[in-house]
Amino acid sequence: MSSGGHSMLVELDTRHNDGLTVRLEWDRDTGQTQIVVDDVRTKNVTAFVIPPAYAADAFRHPFRYAP
């Protein structure tokens, strides 16, 4: 975490498909990457950390990696 207590997330990529918005984000402070899936139909948002080596594949296939 940064000194202000907030992570500095950088949006690396976003895609929209079939009512879902999928974002790939990188935390500038920790180096972690995460996937965020926003389902506009159900209003559910799911976010999970993913190892950087799998980030591109997880962005294309988020439910394969979701906990």
C-alpha positions in Angstrom: 0.0 0.0 0.0 1.1 3.5 -0.6 1.6 6.0 2.2 -1.9 7.2 1.8 -3.3 3.8 2.4 -4.7 3.4 -1.1 -3.3 1.1 -3.8 -2.4 2.7 -7.1 -4.3 0.6 -9.6 -3.5 1.0 -13.3 -6.1 -0.3 -15.8 -4.1 -2.3 -18.4 -6.9 -3.5 -20.6 -10.7 -3.6 -20.8 -13.1 -5.6 -22.9 -16.9 -5.8 -23.1 -18.8 -8.9 -24.2 -22.3 -10.3 -23.6 -23.1 -8.0 -20.6 -19.7 -8.5 -19.0 -17.0 -5.9 -18.6 -13.6 -7.5 -17.9 -10.7 -5.4 -16.7 -7.1 -6.3 -16.2 -5.5 -4.1 -13.5 -2.0 -3.8 -12.1 -1.2 -2.5 -8.6 1.7 -0.1 -9.0 2.6 -0.4 -5.3 2.6 -4.2 -4.9 3.2 -5.4 -8.5 0.1 -7.6 -8.3 -2.3 -8.0 -11.2 -6.0 -8.6 -10.8 -9.0 -9.4 -13.0 -12.3 -7.5 -12.3 -15.5 -8.9 -13.9 -18.5 -6.6 -13.8 -21.8 -8.3 -14.8 -24.2 -5.6 -15.8 -27.2 -8.0 -15.8 -26.8 -9.1 -12.2 -24.9 -6.1 -10.9 -22.3 -8.5 -9.5 -18.6 -7.5 -9.5 -15.9 -10.1 -9.0 -12.3 -9.3 -8.5 -9.4 -11.7 -7.9 -5.6 -11.5 -7.9 -3.9 -13.4 -10.7 -0.1 -14.2 -11.0 1.4 -11.8 -13.7 2.5 -14.8 -15.8 -1.2 -15.7 -16.3 -2.6 -12.2 -16.7 -3.1 -12.2 -20.4 -4.8 -15.6 -20.4 -7.0 -14.7 -17.4 -8.1 -11.6 -19.2 -9.3 -13.6 -22.1 -10.8 -16.5 -20.0 -11.5 -15.0 -16.5 -13.8 -17.7 -15.3 -11.1 -20.3 -15.8 -9.1 -18.5 -13.1 -11.8 -17.2 -10.8 -11.7 -18.7 -7.3 
